[in-house]
Amino acid sequence: MRLARLVAVVVSVGFSYGGFIGISRSGDPAGLKALGCGLLVSLLLLHLYNCVQTADGRRPRAWQWTLAAQAVLTGVGLLLFADTWYGNTGFLAAAVLLLIRPVAAAWAGFAVVVVVQFVSGLDVRPTVWEAAYLALGHTAFVGVALYGVARFADLVADLEKTRTALAEAEVARERLAFAQQLNERVGRTLEAVVRDGETARASLRDLLTDRLALARSALNETRSVAHSHRGTAPLPPPAAGDLTTTFVTGLGMAAALLMLLTGPIRSLSQADESSGGIALYLVSLAVFTGLSLWCLQIGDDDGRPRFWRFALPAAFVVALLPNLVFDRPVWYATLYLPALTIVLLRGWARWAVTIPLIAQEVVLLVLWDASFQPGTVVDQTYEMVWIAERALVIYGFARMGQLARELRTARTRLAHVEVARERLRFARDLHDLLGFSLSVVVLKSELALRLLDRDRARARQELDDGLAAARQALADIEIVSTGYREVSLEDEVASAKAILATAGFAVDGTVDAPHLTTEQNNVLATVLREGVTNVLRHSDGRRCTLDAGLIDGRVRLCLRNDGVRPNNVPPGSGLDNLAYRMGTVGGFLKGEAQDDSYVLTAEIPLPS
């Protein structure tokens, strides 16, 4: 989250820097320049309020008014500074994408902003392509870039919110598959046992022999089902999660194309090149763009694509060689190389290569007293900011794609933990419930068969006892399949620590609860389960403290977590239900935010 917000802020400030440079270099009076800078500062602050916020899925308060104010400031800027304001319209384009619902209306609004910039550019630029360059190379690119880096935080939040839901869905699917298998393999056999026992009165020996065979078969099937659910592979996760990665990749590729193509094509249109030079330029640009897109795609191993070690040097060669033919203002693909190195390189090599490439003008001046494009210190500073902000945008999109994959893997692992726990519950309940009931059926049937010739009345009694055990086994199938069982506080504590650790929380605290009644044990275990669920759904933190023990004659359970999102404490309905259940055992429940932490406390009197 911190990285996501930092990228969004830095990129936003970087894009506004170019606007300040444009206003300061305009031929407007000093007072008008001051007004322009004030407008731009206000526009930047509004953008940060609207777009760089806590990622909880909600739009900021009064967003309609702040978006309207942003639109007004953008329009005033276009009227007063039409020749230099074009990049700043991208802030409004990004805000429209982030705030307007539904998505189709947002993209329609985005297109309107781009078209307005194009129309405004026709009044100050000599050609249609120049106006299109302002609309596409600045407004559209800045809008997509700012939208993407702002959505970085939303992506993190959205994926985290779905972890628990995915785990619950996997458990439900596993329970359904288990119930179907159990009913097919065991339930039908038990139904036959009960049906035969209730209807048969004639050939008791044949009945007992058949029932014994059926009971043994049911017991073997139960053991088979239990063992198969101890170690089989989990069900595959839903494929819908791939949509997020696809969307992020597509958005990043769109930003890269806007960055790589609009500026160079504009430069070529302004240059006086021969047909051969134009062909060479377009081929070089196409090859460089293709290599760049290949380098920026998400790979299957460590996030880097296959053959990137060949594609990256090739991109360097294609970026440098055309400088032998074209002047620097026409061909400047080297400015885009830091976007590739910051994504592909790792460790010290990333910064050892990327930083000199960002400051390539300064490096040339210091080492060789040369420059691609001589200018003032402000010119060179602006060029470094221009290069760095675009490299950071591309890095943000690449990191978003990698993060989507990493979090999707974490979600799947978390779901597998839940499924594994459910399988253990299946196996345990099968052993404790069905295993016992079916063993009774087998035992009573064998005993009745042995007593049949010596004591027919006793044999019938044993037969009736076995029949009752078979009926109980049928009822136990429902218990095992639906999960209606007592909840153990001890088991829930172990489960809570495991799932919190899986979710990335450091868990500490002491649990030393005394002996409780069954009802008290169930209520405290349920409170802990709901509290952990709320931590996973509503916390951005990384530390959780779990304490349980005897204090002043009362048993107290306390769950504390950090990273509470502002104005987003756990919803009241779930806690109200828990408070009601606590009241049934003479206890109380309290949840409150303390600084950046949330504390859930449950107390019940010590059983007499």
N, C-alpha and C positions, 0 to 999 in steps of 0.2 A: 504494500500500500504506500509506504513512504517513497519508494522508488517511482511508483506511478505518479504520485502527486508532484514529486520533484521534477520529473520529465515534463509534465504538463506546465508547470510554472516557468521553468527555464525556457522551454520552446516558445511560450506565449510572450515572455519578455524579449526573447531574441527577435521574434517577428516584429514587435513594436519598435525595436531599435532602428530598423530600416525606415520606419515612418518618421521617427524623430530626425534622422539624417536628411530625409527628403524635405521636410518642412524647413529645417535650418538652412538648407542650400537653395531654397526657392528665392525668387526675387521680390517676395512680399515685404511690406513694411514690418518693422520689429514688433509692433503691437499685434499685427495679424499673426505673425509667427508665434508669439506668446499664446494667443488664443488657440492656434492649432495644436501647440504642445499640451495645453490644458485639456482640449478635447480628446487628444490621444491618451493622456493619463486617465481621464475619466472612462474612456472606452476600454482601456486595459483593465481597470479595476472592476468594471461591470462584467467583463469577460471572466475574470478570475472568480467573481461571485457566482456567476451563472454556471460555469463549467468546471472549475477546480473546487470540488466540494467533497464532503464525506460520501463515499459511494454506498448508499443504502437503498438505491432504487427510487428515491424520491427527488422531485425537482425542488429547488430552493424556494423559500417563502417569497411570495409576491413576484414570482418569476415573470408573470405576464407584464408587470410594470417595468421590471428591469430590462426585459427583452425589448419592450417598446422604447425605453430610454436609449438602449443601444442602437436601435434602428434610427431614432431621431439624430443621435450624435453622428452616426455613419452618414446619414443623408446630408447633414450640415457640412460635414467634412468634404463630401463629394462636391457640394456646391461651391465651397470656398477654396478648396485645394484639389481640384479635379486632376491636376497634372501630377500630384505626388501622393494622393490618398488611396490609390488603388489597392495596395496590399492590406490596408486596414479594413476593407470590406470583408476580408476573410474571417475576421472575428465574428461579424454578424452571421456569416454563412455557417460557421461552426455552431454558434448558439442556436440557430434555427434547427439544425440537425439534432442537437442535444435536448432541446426543450419541447419542440412541437410533437404532438401525437395526432394521428397515427404516423407510422414510418413513411407511408406514401406522401402524406401531407408535408412531412419534414423535408423530404427530397425535392418536392415541388417548390417549397419555399427556398431551398438552397439554389435551385435553378433560377428562381426569380432574382435572387441577389446577384448571381453571376450575370444574368442578362442585363440587369440595371447597370452593373459595372461596365459591361460591353457598350451599352448605349452612351454612358458617360464618357467612356474612352474615345468614342467617335468624334467628340468635340475638341479633343486636345491632342490626338495622335493622327498622323498624316494618312495612314492606310487602315483598311479593315483588319488586316492581320495584326497590326500594332494594337488595335483595340481588343482583338481576340486574345492576344498575348497577355494583356492586362487582366482580362477576365479569367483566362484559363491558367496562365503561369503564376498568377498572384492570388486572385480571389479564390478560385477553385482549389488550387494547391494548398494555400494557407487554411482554407476551410476544412478540407479533408484531413490535413495534418493535425490541426488543433482538435478536430472531432475525434480522431484516432487516439491521440495521446490522452484526451480526457476520458475516453472509453476504456483506457487501460485499467483505471481503478474500478470502473463498473464491471469489467470482465472478471477481475479478481473476486469482487463481491458476489456476482451472479453465480460463479462456479462454486464458491464456498456455501452459498445458500442451498444449493442442490445436493450437497453431500449427504445430508441426513435423509432427504426424500429418496435419493437413489438407494441408499442402504435399506430403507424400509420397503421400497418396491422390490428389491432383490430378495429380501426375507419373505415377503408375501408370495412372490413367485415360487420360492423354494418350498414354502409351506404348502402351497397348492399342489405342486408336483409330488411332494411327499404324501399328502393326503390321498391323492389319486392312486398312487402306487400302493399305499397301505390298504385302502379300501378294496382295490382290485385283487391284491395278493393275500390279504388276511381277512378282510371283512366278509367276503363271499364265503370263505371257508367256515367262518364262525356262524354265519347265518345258516349254513347247511347243518352245522352241529345243533343249533337251537331248534331249527325246523324239524329235524329228524327226532330229536329228543321229545318234542312236544306232541308229535303225531304218532310215533311208533309205540305199540303196546304188545305186538305179537312176538316176533322173533327177537327176543332180548339179546341173545348171543350175537346174532348178526348185527343188531343195532350197535352193540358195544364194540364189536370189531371194527365196524365202519367208522364209528365216532372216534375211536382211538387213532385210527389212521388219519382222519381229518384233523384231530387235535395236534398230532405230531407234525403233520404238514403245516398247520398254522404256526406252530412254534418255530419250525425251521424257517418258514417265510419271514416271521418276525425278526429272527436273528439275522437273516440275510438282508432285510431292509435296513435294520439298525447298522450293520457293518457297512453296507454300501453307502449310507449317509454319513459315515464317519470320515471317509477319505476321498469321495469322488470330487471331480473338478467343479468349481463354481460355474453357474450359468454365465454366459457372456454378457457384458454390459450392453445397454441399449446403444444403438448407433447414432441416436440423435445428437449426442454430444459432439460429433464431428462437425456439425454445422457451425459451431462457434469458431473452430479453427479455420474452416473454409472462409467464413466471412472476414476474419482478421487478415488472412492471407490475401484475399481479393482486395481489401481496402488498402493494404500495404503496397500491393502491386500497382493499384491505381495511383497512389501518391508517388511512387517511384517513376511511373510513366509521365505524370505531369511534371515532375522535377527534371527528368532526363531529356524530354523532347521539346517542351515549349520554348525554353531559352535558346538552345542551339538552332532550332528551325527559324526563330526570329532573327538570330545573328546571321544566318545564311541568307535570309531574305533581304537583309540590309547590305550584304557584301556584294562586291562586283566581281563575281567569279565566272569563269568559263563553264561551258556545259560539262567538260571533263572534270573540272574542279567540283562542280555541284554533284556529279555522280560519285566521285571519290568521297566527298563529304557525307553524302547520304548513306553510302555503304559503310563507312567508318562508324557513323552514328548508329546504324542498325546493328552492327556487330557489337559495339560497345554496350548498347541497350540490352541486347540478348544475353551477353556475358553477365551484365549486372543483375538482370532478373534471375538468371540461373544462380548466381551467388547469393541472392537474397531469399530464395525459397527455403522453406523449413525442411531439413533433412531428417532421416530416420534414426540416426545414431546420436550425435551430440548436438543436434540442432542445425548442423551444417550440411549442405547438400553433397552428394557424391561428386568427386572430381573437382572440388573447390580449390584444391592445391594447384590445379592446372588452370582453372578458370580465372582465378585472381591474378596470377602473373600475366595471363593473356589480356585481361582488362587493362593492366598497367601499360602493356605494349601498345594496345590500340589507343589508349588515352594520350600517349606521348608521341608516337610516330607522326600523326597528322600535323603536329606543331612544326615539322620540317617544311610543310607545304602552306599551311594557313597561319595567318596572324593570330595573336592571342585573343583579341576581341571576337574573332570568328569561331575559333575552336578552343574550348576551355574545359574539356572533359576531365582534366586532372582535378578540378574542383569537386568532382563527385566521388573521387576515390576514397576519401575518408569514410563515406557512408558504407563502403564495402569492407574496409579494414576493421572498422569498429564492430561490425557484425561477425566477421569470420575469424579474426585473430583472438587469441586468448592470453591472459596473464600480462606480463611485462611487454610482450611483443605488440599487443594491441595499442598501448599508449606510446611505445617507442616509435611506431610507424605512423599512427593516426595524428598525433600532435604535430609533428613536423609537416605532415600533409595539410593540416588545417592552417598552419602558419607558413605555407610554402613561399609566399612573397617575401616574408621576413628572412627565411632561411636563405633564399637566393641573394638577398642584399647582404647578409652577414658573411656568407661563405664565398660568394663569387662577385659581389658588388654588381649584381645584375637583377633584373626584374622583368617578369612577363608584362606587367602593366604598371609603369611608374605612376606614383600618385602621392598624396599627402598621407600623414599618419592616420588621419580619419578614414581615408580611403582604404588603407591597409587593414585598419581595425574593423571596418565594416565588412570587408571581404572575409576576414577570419570569422566574424559572427555569422555571416551568410553561409559559409561552409559548415561551421559547427552546428548551426541550428538544423540544417538539412541532414547532416550525419546523425544528429540526435533523433530526428523524426524517424528516419529509417531504422535506427537501432530500436526505437520504441516499438515500432510495428513488428520487428523481428522478435523482440523480447516478449511481446504480447502473444505471438504464435507459440513460442516455446513455453511460456507460462500456461497457456491454455492446455497444451499437451501434458505438462507436468501435473497440473491440478486435476486434469481428467484421470491421469494415472492414480493420483492420490485418492480421488473419489472412488475409483474402482477397487483399490486396495481396502479402503474403509468399508465398502459394501461387502467385500469378501470376508472381512473380519466379522461383520454382522451375520453373514450367512454361515460362517464356520461356527459361530456361537449357537446359531439356531440348529445346526446339525448336531452339535453336542447335546443340545436340549432334546432333540428327537431321540438320539441314541440312549440318553439317560432315562427318559420317560418310557421308552419302549422296554428297557431292561427292568425298570422298577414297576411299571404298571402292567403292560401286556405280557411281559415275560413271566411275571408272577401268576397272573390270571390263567394263562395258557398252561403253565406248569401244573396248576391245580386241576385243570380239565384233564390233562394227560394222567396225572396221578389218580384222580377219582375214577377215570375210565378203566385204568389198569386194575385198580382194586375191585371195582365192580365186576370185571371180567373174571377175576380169581374167586370171588365170592359167589358167583352165579350158581354153581352146583351145590355149595354148602349152605348158603343163607340167602335165599332169593330176596327176602324183604330187605336185608342189609344191602344187597346189591342195588336194589331200586333206590334206597336212600343215598348211596354213593353216587348213583346215576343222577339223582335230582341235585345233589351238591355240585356235581360237575356241570350240570345244565345252568345253575345259577352263576358259576364262575364264567361260563361262556357268555352269558348275558352281560356280566360285568366287563368282560374283555371288549365286547362291542361298544359299551359306553366309554371304555378307556380309549378306544380309537378316536372318538370325538375329542376327548381331552388332549390327547397327543397332537392331533391335527390342528386344533384351533389355538392351542397354547394357553388355555385357561388353567392356571396353576398358581401355586403360592410363589410369591417373590421374596427372595432372601436378601436381606440388607448386606450380608457378607459377600454374596455373589455379585450384587449390584455395585458394591464398592470396587471390587476387582474389575468388573466390566467398565465402570466409569473411568478408572485409571487407564485402562487399555485403550479405550476409544479416544480419550483426551490426548494421550501420548501419540496415537496415530494421527490425530488432527494437528499435531505440532505444539501442544501445550506442555510446559514443564509443570508437573504435578507434584505437590508436596503436602504435608499435613500429617496428622496422627488420627487414627481410627481405633478407638478402644471402647466400643459400645457394650453395655452390660446385656444380660439376657432379657429379651423382650417377649411379650406375648405375640402370638401369630399375627393378630390384627395390627398391633403396633409395628411389628417388623415389616409387614406389607406396606403400611402407609409411609414409613420412612424410606423404604426402598423406592416407592413410587415417586416421592418427592425428589430423591436424588436423581432418578432417571429423567424426570422432567427438567430439573435444574441443569443437568448436563446437556440435554437437548437445547435449552435456551442459550447456553454458553456457545454451542456450535453454531446456532443460527444468528445470534445477536451480538457477538463479540469479535473484535479485531485483535484481541490480546494474545499473549503467548504464555501466560502463567496462571495457574489455577491452584487454589489451596482447598483441601478437603479435610475437615476435622469433625470427629464424632466422639462423644464421651459423656461422662456423668458430671454435671455441674449443679451444685446446690439442690441435690435431690431430683433433678430433672435430666433427661437424656436430650442433649443438644446436638443437632447436625448443622454444620455451617459450610457453605460452598461459596468461595470468593474467587472472582476472576477479574483480570484487568482488561483494558481495551474496550471500555463501554463506548458505544457510539452516541454522540449528543442527541438528545431527544428521541432516543430509540431504546428504551428499556424494554424487557420482555413484556409481551401483551398481557393484559390483566385477566382474561378469561381463564387461561390455564392455571394461573396462580390462585384465582378465586376458587376454582374447583379443588385444588390441593388444600387450600385453607379450610374448606368445608370438610374434607376428609380428615384433616388434622383435628378439627373440632369434634369429630365423632369419637376420638380416643382421648379427649381432654387436653389437646395440645393447641399450639398456634403456629402460624407461618408468617414470616415477615421478609419482604424483599425491598431493598433500597439501594440507590446509587450513592457511593461515597468516593468523592474526587473522580478518578478515572476508573474506579472499580465498581462492581456490582456484587452485593452480598445477599445471599439467600439463607435465612436461618429458620430452622424448624425445631420446636421443643415439645416434648411430651413428658408427662409425669412418669416417674419410675414405677413399674408395676408392683403392686403390693404382694 
